[in-house]
Amino acid sequence: MFSFNMFGEALQPRPFNTHYRCYSVSMFPGDKQAVEHGGKIIMPPSALDLLTRLNIVYPMLFKLTNQRANRHTHCGVLEFVADEGKVYIPYWMMRNLLLDEGELVHIESRSLPVATFSKFEPQSVEFLDITNPKAVLENALRNFACLTQDDVIALNYNDRIYEMRVLEVKPGNAVSIIECDMNVEFAPAVGYQEPEKMDTSSQHAEDEKEDIIPENVGFYSFQGSGNRLDGKKKNLELPQEELLKRLPRQKGIPDYDYEVGYIKFWRRVPKTNGTENKVEEQEEFESFKGKGTSLRQAKTRK
């Protein structure tokens, strides 16, 4: 937004440059969550009046500097309702600037390029437990106006605070993320260790050993040992190899026409000689049909 003079020419914006006493959001009497979970600050009403007369460029973005520690960051503004001479900033921003309650912070207006790329580094491996981290980050960045390289921002998700370090932003060291199409990447989290790779060759060898089923020897006759009358113990047992040679083991043939869901019961069909089997008629049972014998010989008559 630009103002125009009486000749229709656009007025050049003048820089906003001043000092305020900074305080954390916990000292703010209004809504603290809206400020603490974002990247915007609360300024006094006099700052809005001064920014309007300076023809500041929208959106309003500012550079915050701790001149004592030579630390700086960038932010937007949420409201102009702070007490005169004071600004309220998020606690994570005070940590980045190494500021204490009531210290002076230098604030100046800045115009930043629109972001095209950013890379974040989670400061805890617990961030990896989130199902969709990109969606969580995108939702959290809606409360931010800009990003500064090497800043550690705080994200609130499921009543937990996750810290993210801004490793890289493009096209500059500080960018605006208002209405932008930005590519996001994640670096490995601090403390994350890659899982150790196991030796696949040895693992496959062990699996093959487990898959091998021991050969079923089966039953073979005359496998016992004998005893000799003379007490000698030679040639009492027949070697196993000799037994296998005498009675080789036969393996079954798989059913290549097997269909899933069907069970087949195989029965041996007796061999036929081409003639019909005749059914023998059973004789009826009759009692006392046998023949008897007598020990006494019958006398013969002369």
C-alpha positions in Angstrom: 0.0 0.0 0.0 1.4 3.4 -1.0 0.2 7.0 -0.5 0.2 9.6 -3.2 1.0 13.3 -3.1 -1.0 16.1 -4.7 0.7 15.4 -8.1 -0.2 11.7 -8.1 3.3 10.5 -7.4 3.8 7.6 -4.9 5.4 8.6 -1.6 8.5 6.6 -0.7 8.1 4.7 2.6 10.4 5.9 5.4 12.0 3.4 7.8 10.5 2.7 11.2 13.4 2.6 13.8 12.9 2.7 17.5 13.5 1.0 20.9 11.1 -0.7 23.2 11.1 -2.6 26.5 10.4 -6.2 25.7 8.4 -8.6 27.9 7.3 -12.2 27.5 3.8 -13.1 26.7 3.2 -14.3 30.2 3.2 -10.6 31.2 0.5 -9.8 28.7 -3.0 -9.4 30.1 -4.8 -10.5 26.9 -4.9 -13.7 24.9 -1.5 -15.3 25.5 -1.9 -18.4 23.3 -2.3 -16.5 20.1 1.1 -14.8 20.6 3.0 -17.6 22.2 2.3 -20.2 19.5 3.3 -17.9 16.6 5.9 -15.5 15.2 4.2 -12.2 15.8 4.5 -9.5 18.5 2.2 -7.0 20.1 3.1 -3.3 19.9 1.7 -0.1 21.4 -0.9 2.0 19.6 1.6 4.8 19.0 3.6 2.5 16.8 0.6 2.1 14.4 0.1 5.9 14.2 3.8 6.3 13.4 3.9 3.5 10.8 0.9 5.0 9.1 2.6 8.4 8.8 5.7 6.7 7.5 3.9 5.1 4.6 5.1 1.7 5.6 4.9 -1.2 3.1 2.4 -3.9 3.8 2.6 -6.6 5.2 4.3 -5.0 8.2 7.5 -7.0 8.9 10.1 -6.0 11.5 13.7 -6.9 12.4 14.3 -7.3 16.1 17.9 -6.9 17.4 19.6 -7.3 20.7 22.5 -5.0 20.2 24.1 -6.1 23.5 24.4 -9.8 22.3 24.5 -9.0 18.6 21.5 -11.3 17.9 18.6 -10.6 15.6 15.4 -12.2 14.2 12.4 -11.1 12.1 8.7 -11.1 13.0 5.3 -9.7 12.1 2.8 -7.8 14.3 -0.4 -9.2 15.6 -2.0 -6.2 17.5 -1.3 -2.7 18.6 -2.7 -2.9 22.1 0.4 -3.0 24.3 1.3 -0.4 26.9 3.2 2.5 25.7 7.0 1.9 25.5 6.5 -1.9 25.7 6.3 -4.8 23.3 5.3 -8.4 24.1 7.1 -11.1 22.2 6.9 -15.0 22.3 9.2 -16.7 24.8 11.1 -18.7 22.1 11.9 -15.4 20.4 13.3 -14.0 23.6 15.5 -17.1 23.9 16.9 -16.6 20.4 17.7 -13.0 21.1 19.1 -13.8 24.6 16.8 -11.1 26.1 15.6 -10.9 29.7 12.4 -9.3 31.0 12.4 -5.5 30.5 15.5 -5.3 28.4 15.7 -2.9 25.4 15.1 -4.3 22.0 15.7 -2.4 18.7 12.9 -2.7 16.2 13.1 -1.5 12.6 10.8 -2.1 9.6 12.0 -4.4 6.8 10.7 -5.7 3.5 11.5 -9.4 2.9 11.4 -11.6 -0.2 8.7 -14.2 -0.5 9.9 -17.7 0.6 10.4 -20.5 -2.0 12.3 -23.1 0.1 12.9 -23.9 3.7 14.6 -26.7 5.6 13.9 -27.6 9.2 15.8 -29.7 11.8 13.7 -31.2 14.7 15.4 -30.7 18.0 14.0 -34.0 19.4 13.4 -37.5 18.0 9.9 -37.3 19.5 8.9 -35.2 16.5 9.3 -38.4 14.4 6.3 -40.0 16.2 3.9 -37.5 14.5 2.0 -39.3 11.7 2.1 -36.4 9.2 4.8 -33.9 10.2 4.5 -31.7 7.1 0.8 -31.1 7.7 1.5 -30.2 11.4 4.3 -27.8 10.3 2.1 -26.2 7.7 -0.7 -25.6 10.1 1.7 -24.1 12.7 3.3 -21.8 10.2 0.0 -20.0 9.7 0.7 -18.1 12.8 4.1 -16.9 11.5 4.8 -14.0 9.2 8.5 -14.7 8.4 11.4 -17.0 9.0 15.0 -16.3 9.8 17.8 -18.7 9.2 19.3 -20.3 12.4 16.2 -19.5 14.5 14.7 -22.1 16.7 11.0 -21.8 16.5 8.4 -23.5 18.8 5.4 -25.5 17.5 2.4 -26.5 19.6 0.8 -29.8 18.7 -1.4 -32.0 20.9 -0.5 -29.9 24.0 3.2 -30.5 23.4 5.9 -28.0 22.3 8.2 -29.2 19.5 11.3 -27.1 18.7 12.5 -26.7 15.1 15.7 -25.1 13.9 15.5 -23.2 10.6 18.5 -24.6 8.8 18.0 -22.9 5.4 15.6 -20.5 3.7 15.6 -19.2 0.1 16.0 -16.8 -1.6 17.5 -15.0 1.4 18.6 -15.4 5.1 15.1 -14.0 6.1 11.9 -14.5 4.1 8.3 -13.8 4.3 5.9 -16.7 4.3 2.6 -14.8 3.9 0.7 -16.2 0.9 3.6 -18.1 -0.6 4.2 -21.4 -2.3 7.2 -22.8 -0.3 8.9 -26.2 -0.6 9.6 -27.8 2.8 12.3 -30.3 3.7 13.3 -32.0 7.0 16.8 -32.8 8.2 17.4 -35.8 10.5 16.3 -35.0 14.1 18.9 -34.2 16.7 19.8 -37.5 18.4 18.4 -39.7 15.6 20.5 -42.7 14.8 20.2 -44.8 11.6 19.3 -48.5 12.3 22.2 -50.8 12.0 22.2 -52.9 8.8 22.5 -56.7 9.5 24.7 -59.0 7.3 22.1 -60.3 4.9 24.3 -63.2 3.7 24.6 -64.7 7.1 21.0 -64.1 7.8 19.9 -65.9 4.6 22.2 -68.8 5.5 20.6 -69.2 8.9 17.2 -69.0 7.4 18.0 -71.7 4.9 19.3 -74.0 7.7 16.1 -73.5 9.6 14.0 -74.2 6.4 15.8 -77.6 5.8 13.6 -80.4 7.2 15.6 -83.4 8.4 15.1 -86.4 6.1 12.7 -89.0 7.5 14.5 -92.3 7.7 11.4 -94.3 8.1 11.1 -97.9 9.2 13.5 -100.5 8.1 13.4 -104.1 9.2 16.3 -105.9 10.9 17.9 -102.7 12.3 18.6 -104.2 15.7 21.9 -105.6 16.9 22.7 -109.2 17.5 24.5 -111.2 20.1 27.1 -113.9 19.5 27.6 -117.0 21.6 31.3 -116.6 21.6 31.1 -113.2 23.3 32.7 -111.3 20.4 31.2 -108.0 19.3 32.1 -107.8 15.6 29.7 -107.4 12.8 26.7 -107.1 15.0 25.1 -104.1 13.4 24.4 -103.3 9.8 25.5 -99.8 8.7 22.8 -97.3 8.0 24.1 -96.8 4.4 23.7 -100.4 3.7 20.1 -100.4 4.9 19.3 -97.4 2.6 20.8 -99.3 -0.3 18.7 -102.3 0.4 15.5 -100.4 0.8 15.7 -97.0 -1.0 13.3 -94.3 0.2 10.7 -93.2 -2.3 9.4 -89.6 -2.3 5.8 -88.6 -3.0 4.8 -86.7 -6.2 3.1 -83.4 -5.6 -0.3 -82.7 -7.0 0.3 -80.0 -9.7 -3.5 -79.7 -10.3 -4.3 -78.7 -6.7 -6.9 -76.0 -6.3 -7.2 -73.8 -3.2 -10.3 -74.7 -1.2 -10.6 -78.4 -2.3 -9.5 -81.4 -0.3 -8.8 -84.7 -2.1 -8.8 -88.1 -0.5 -6.7 -90.5 -2.5 -7.5 -94.3 -2.3 -5.7 -97.1 -3.8 -7.7 -98.9 -6.4 -7.1 -102.7 -6.5 -5.8 -104.1 -9.7 -8.3 -106.0 -11.8 -7.6 -108.8 -14.3 -10.3 -107.7 -16.7 -13.0 -110.0 -15.3 -15.9 -109.2 -13.1 -15.5 -110.0 -9.5 -17.8 -112.8 -8.6 -19.6 -112.6 -5.3 -19.3 -115.8 -3.4 -22.5 -116.9 -1.9 -22.2 -117.7 1.8 -23.5 -121.0 2.9 -26.2 -121.0 5.5 -25.1 -122.0 9.0 -26.4 -125.3 10.3 -25.7 -126.6 13.8 -24.3 -130.0 14.7 -23.2 -130.5 11.1 -19.8 -131.8 12.0 -18.6 -135.4 12.1 -17.7 -137.2 15.3 -15.2 -140.0 16.0 -15.1 -142.6 18.7 -12.0 -144.0 20.5 -13.6 -147.5 20.9 -13.4 -149.5 17.9 -16.5 -151.2 16.8 -16.4 -155.0 17.1 -16.5 -157.0 13.9 -18.7 -160.0 13.7 -17.1 -163.1 12.5 
